[in-house]
Amino acid sequence: MITENRFKLKLPSSRELLGIFLFYLFFAIIYHIVLGYINYDPDRSFADKYLGLSDFWERAGMQYLFFFVGSIFIWFAGIWLFRSFSTAVQIVVTTLLIPAVIYVLRVIRYAILDSYEIWHLQGPSAVWDLYIPSLFLGIQFGCFFAYRYFKENQRKLKIEGELRQAALKSELAAIKAQLNPHFLYNVFNTINASLPAENERTRNMIAQLADIFRYQLQATKTDTVTLKEELDFVRKYLNLEKERFEERLEINIHVDESLLREKVPPMLLQPLVENSIKHGIASLIQGGSITIEIFKQNGKLKFIIADTGVGVVDKTDLMNKGIGLTNTRLRLQKMYNASMEILDNEPQGLKIQFEI
């Protein structure tokens, strides 16, 4: 079965090839020295026994060069060609390749040595020319797979740590999002109760602000609300804005009562309305108007939020910069696979429309 191997496999670099070659060269030298010591010959000088290149090549050099070539072939045929398979499959293939490759290399090496009438192990002793390279290659690829497992495990631990950290931050953010509105909601109600009856306008504003925070708190616990609840929330928000802008802000909401039970995402309209006031109307001395129109079209709810503000020339740039617009657009895409249009309003300003 083919599986995704997340450990990125690439062909050995020149530095890695050099490292493997030096590894086998080192043990070839050690093997050559050991053989020179065992085969004691008092008539031969030290330099002749241990530094002779001819003896080194015949005794150890050729054999360990074959080990090196065999290890590269096994890595390519058993790991690289099976890089799309699981590690378990690669281990099985590599394990089967090691004895086969070693046997073939021994046959080739013995044929070369025989052609030059150079001595090599004979009979039962020839098994050492299978055992020694099997030991080397087994250790080499065992270390390779162990190192790869270590690196993969480290990568997983790092990802799990990052996910836990992200989950913790998300949980803390959710707690804060619930705590702050809830706290402010209670504080506003306390302040409202302490005001004298003659400050009815102030008491009304605080009550509406408290309701806004209460709605925000409830919105974090549900995916949808009725259109009536969403519009009540938007009206309270706009009423507070009108207290600030007074006659400079005109509000028009056109929604058929038969649609008020329709389900919509909470906090869907407020970011769009806030964007219209903040970036469209606030900078105008004469102010402007905001119109919200919702109706059924082809079985879907169609929303139009229009303002008579300053407008925007580069609407793509507006979508990239506005947090409220960006978040709403992403919510529409995720929940309804719907798109948001930003158009010019007449006689001026912007018009935002979408369907769900």
C-alpha positions in Angstrom: 0.0 0.0 0.0 1.3 3.4 -1.0 1.4 6.0 1.8 2.7 9.5 2.1 6.2 9.6 3.5 6.5 13.0 5.2 10.3 12.6 5.6 11.7 14.3 2.6 14.0 12.0 0.7 16.6 13.3 -1.7 19.6 11.9 -3.5 22.8 12.0 -1.4 24.7 15.2 -1.8 28.4 15.2 -2.7 29.2 15.8 1.0 27.2 12.9 2.1 28.8 10.6 -0.5 32.2 11.8 0.6 31.3 11.0 4.2 30.2 7.4 3.3 33.3 6.9 1.3 35.6 8.1 4.1 33.7 5.8 6.5 34.5 2.7 4.4 38.1 4.0 3.7 38.7 4.3 7.4 37.7 0.7 8.1 39.6 -0.5 5.0 42.7 1.0 6.5 42.0 -0.6 9.9 41.4 -4.0 8.1 44.6 -3.6 6.1 46.6 -2.9 9.3 45.1 -5.9 11.1 45.9 -8.2 8.2 49.5 -6.9 8.1 49.9 -7.6 11.8 48.4 -11.1 11.6 50.5 -12.1 8.6 53.8 -11.5 10.4 56.7 -11.6 8.0 60.1 -10.6 9.6 61.7 -10.2 6.1 59.3 -7.4 5.1 59.8 -3.8 6.4 57.2 -1.9 8.2 56.6 0.5 5.3 56.3 -2.5 2.9 53.8 -4.3 5.1 51.6 -1.3 6.1 52.1 1.4 3.5 52.2 -0.5 0.3 49.3 0.5 -2.0 49.4 -2.8 -3.9 48.8 -4.8 -0.8 46.2 -2.4 0.5 44.2 -2.6 -2.7 44.3 -6.4 -2.8 43.7 -7.0 0.9 41.1 -4.4 1.8 40.7 -1.5 -0.7 38.8 -3.4 -3.4 36.6 -5.1 -0.8 35.6 -1.9 1.0 35.1 -0.1 -2.3 32.6 -2.7 -3.2 30.9 -2.2 0.1 30.7 1.5 -0.7 29.2 0.9 -4.2 26.8 -1.7 -2.8 25.6 0.7 -0.1 24.8 3.4 -2.6 23.0 0.9 -4.8 20.9 -0.4 -1.9 20.0 3.1 -0.8 18.9 4.0 -4.4 17.0 0.7 -5.1 15.6 0.1 -1.7 14.8 3.6 -0.4 14.8 6.2 -3.2 12.8 4.1 -5.6 10.4 3.3 -2.8 10.2 6.8 -1.4 6.4 7.0 -1.9 5.9 3.9 0.3 5.9 3.6 4.0 9.1 3.2 6.1 8.2 -0.4 6.9 8.2 -1.3 3.2 11.5 0.4 2.7 13.0 -1.5 5.6 11.8 -4.9 4.2 13.1 -4.1 0.7 16.4 -2.9 2.1 16.8 -6.0 4.3 16.2 -8.3 1.2 18.5 -6.3 -1.0 21.5 -6.4 1.4 22.3 -10.2 1.2 21.5 -10.3 -2.5 23.8 -7.3 -3.4 26.6 -8.6 -1.1 26.5 -12.0 -2.8 26.6 -10.5 -6.3 29.5 -8.2 -5.3 31.4 -11.1 -3.8 31.1 -13.1 -7.1 32.3 -10.1 -9.1 35.2 -9.4 -6.7 36.3 -13.1 -6.6 36.2 -13.2 -10.5 38.5 -10.1 -10.6 40.9 -11.5 -8.1 41.0 -14.9 -9.9 41.8 -13.2 -13.2 44.9 -11.6 -11.6 45.7 -14.8 -9.6 45.3 -12.9 -6.3 44.4 -14.9 -3.2 41.0 -14.7 -1.5 39.2 -16.7 1.1 38.3 -20.2 0.0 35.8 -22.8 1.1 33.9 -22.3 4.3 36.1 -19.3 5.2 34.5 -17.4 2.3 31.4 -16.9 4.4 33.3 -14.1 6.2 33.1 -12.2 2.9 29.3 -12.3 3.3 29.1 -11.8 7.0 31.4 -8.8 7.4 29.7 -6.7 4.6 26.3 -7.7 5.9 27.3 -6.4 9.3 28.5 -3.1 7.9 25.5 -2.5 5.7 23.1 -3.6 8.4 24.6 -1.1 10.8 24.7 1.6 8.2 21.1 1.3 7.2 20.0 0.6 10.7 21.5 3.9 11.7 19.9 5.6 8.7 16.4 4.4 9.6 16.9 5.1 13.3 18.0 8.7 12.5 15.1 9.2 10.2 12.7 8.0 12.8 14.3 10.3 15.3 14.0 13.3 12.9 10.4 12.4 12.1 9.5 12.0 15.8 11.1 15.4 16.5 9.1 17.0 13.7 5.8 15.5 15.1 6.6 16.6 18.6 7.3 20.1 17.3 4.0 20.2 15.4 2.1 18.7 18.4 3.6 21.4 20.6 2.7 24.1 18.2 -0.9 22.8 18.0 -1.2 22.6 21.8 0.1 26.1 22.0 -2.3 27.3 19.4 -5.2 25.5 21.1 -4.3 27.0 24.4 -4.1 30.5 22.9 -7.5 29.9 21.2 -9.0 28.7 24.4 -7.7 31.7 26.3 -9.0 34.0 23.6 -12.4 32.4 23.8 -12.4 32.8 27.6 -11.4 36.4 27.2 -14.1 37.0 24.6 -16.7 35.7 26.9 -15.3 37.2 30.1 -14.9 40.8 28.9 -18.4 41.3 27.4 -20.0 39.5 30.3 -18.2 41.7 32.8 -19.0 44.9 30.9 -22.6 43.9 30.5 -22.9 43.6 34.3 -21.1 46.8 34.9 -23.3 48.7 32.5 -26.4 47.4 34.2 -25.0 48.5 37.5 -24.3 52.0 36.3 -27.7 52.2 34.6 -29.4 51.3 37.9 -27.5 54.0 39.7 -28.6 56.8 37.4 -31.5 59.0 38.4 -34.8 58.7 36.5 -34.5 62.1 34.9 -31.4 60.9 32.9 -33.6 58.7 30.8 -31.6 59.3 27.6 -28.3 58.2 29.2 -30.0 55.2 30.8 -31.4 54.2 27.5 -28.0 54.4 25.8 -26.3 52.4 28.5 -29.1 49.8 28.3 -28.6 49.5 24.5 -24.8 49.2 25.0 -25.3 46.5 27.6 -27.6 44.6 25.1 -24.9 44.8 22.5 -22.3 43.2 24.7 -24.8 40.6 25.8 -25.6 39.7 22.1 -21.8 39.5 21.4 -21.5 37.1 24.3 -24.3 34.9 23.0 -22.9 35.0 19.5 -19.8 33.1 20.6 -22.0 30.2 21.7 -24.1 29.7 18.6 -23.7 29.4 14.8 -27.0 31.0 13.8 -29.6 33.4 15.1 -32.9 34.6 13.7 -32.8 37.5 11.4 -34.9 39.4 13.9 -32.3 39.0 16.6 -29.5 40.1 14.2 -31.5 43.2 13.1 -32.4 44.2 16.7 -28.7 44.1 17.5 -27.8 46.2 14.4 -30.5 48.7 15.2 -29.2 49.2 18.8 -25.7 49.6 17.4 -26.9 52.2 14.8 -29.0 54.0 17.4 -25.8 54.5 19.5 -24.0 55.7 16.4 -26.8 58.1 15.7 -26.4 59.6 19.2 -22.9 60.5 18.2 -23.6 61.7 14.6 -27.1 63.0 15.4 -28.7 64.5 12.2 -25.6 63.6 10.2 -26.6 59.9 10.1 -29.8 58.6 8.5 -30.8 55.0 8.9 -33.1 53.0 6.6 -33.9 49.3 7.1 -36.2 47.5 4.7 -37.0 43.9 5.6 -40.3 42.0 5.2 -41.6 40.7 8.4 -42.1 37.2 6.9 -38.3 36.9 6.8 -37.6 37.6 10.5 -37.6 33.9 11.4 -34.9 33.1 8.9 -31.6 31.8 10.3 -28.4 33.8 9.7 -24.9 33.9 11.2 -24.6 36.2 14.2 -22.6 39.4 13.9 -23.0 39.3 10.1 -24.3 42.8 9.4 -22.6 44.9 12.1 -19.1 44.7 10.7 -20.4 45.9 7.3 -22.4 48.7 8.9 -19.5 49.8 11.0 -17.3 49.8 8.0 -19.7 52.1 6.1 -19.8 54.6 9.0 -16.1 54.5 9.8 -14.7 54.7 6.3 -17.6 56.2 4.4 -19.7 58.6 6.4 -17.6 59.8 9.3 -15.3 62.0 7.3 -18.2 63.9 5.5 -19.3 67.1 7.1 -22.9 66.7 5.9 -22.9 63.0 7.0 -24.8 60.4 5.0 -27.3 57.5 5.1 -27.1 53.8 5.5 -29.7 51.5 3.9 -30.1 47.9 4.8 -32.3 45.9 2.4 -33.0 42.2 2.8 -35.3 40.2 0.6 -35.8 36.7 -0.9 -34.5 36.0 -4.4 -34.4 32.6 -6.1 -35.0 30.9 -2.7 -32.0 32.7 -1.1 -31.8 35.7 1.3 -30.2 38.6 -0.5 -28.5 41.4 1.6 -27.8 44.9 0.4 -25.9 47.3 2.6 -25.5 50.7 0.9 -24.1 54.0 2.1 -23.8 57.5 0.7 -20.2 58.0 2.0 -17.0 58.9 0.2 -16.8 55.7 -1.7 -13.6 53.8 -2.7 -11.8 53.7 -6.0 -9.8 50.5 -5.4 -12.3 48.0 -4.1 -9.8 45.2 -4.1 -7.6 47.1 -1.8 -10.5 47.7 0.5 -11.2 44.0 0.7 -7.6 43.3 1.6 -7.4 46.0 4.3 -10.8 45.9 6.0 -10.9 43.4 8.8 -14.7 43.4 9.0 -15.1 42.9 5.3 -12.4 40.2 5.2 -13.9 38.3 8.1 -17.4 38.5 6.7 -16.3 37.4 3.2 -14.4 34.4 4.7 -17.5 33.4 6.8 -19.7 33.6 3.8 -17.3 31.4 1.8 -16.9 28.9 4.6 -20.6 28.6 5.6 -22.5 29.1 2.4 -19.9 29.1 -0.4 -21.1 32.5 -1.2 -19.3 35.6 -2.5 -19.5 39.2 -1.5 -19.8 42.0 -4.1 -18.6 45.6 -3.5 -20.2 48.0 -6.0 -20.5 51.8 -6.4 -23.7 53.2 -4.9 -25.8 56.0 -6.5 -25.3 58.9 -6.3 -22.2 58.1 -4.2 -20.8 55.7 -1.7 -20.6 51.9 -1.6 -23.0 49.1 -1.9 -22.2 45.6 -0.5 -24.4 42.7 -1.5 -24.4 38.9 -1.0 -26.8 35.9 -0.9 -27.1 33.0 1.6 
